[in-house]
Amino acid sequence: MQDLITVIAKALVDHPNDVMVNAVEDERSITYELSVHPDDVGKVIGKQGRIAKALRTVVTSAAVKTSKRVSVEIVS
């Protein structure tokens, strides 16, 4: 899952070397924290959050087979 988020984020940003994904897991959920260069935060979020919403939808769809709830947070 981390690889999927990394590939998508690197395709969107101008500074792909600064893309980092950290997984925080507890007993019921996994939260992926996406960190990008400060200049690229707007590109990952998109207008009215459309890119971020699409990214979350793709990750949620890919995680259907897991028994845990999956979410993506964009941190700066």
Secondary structure by P-SEA (a helix, b strand, c coil): caaaaaaaaaacccccccbbbbbbbcccbbbbbbbcccccccccccccaaaaaaaaaaaaaaaccccbbbbbbbcc
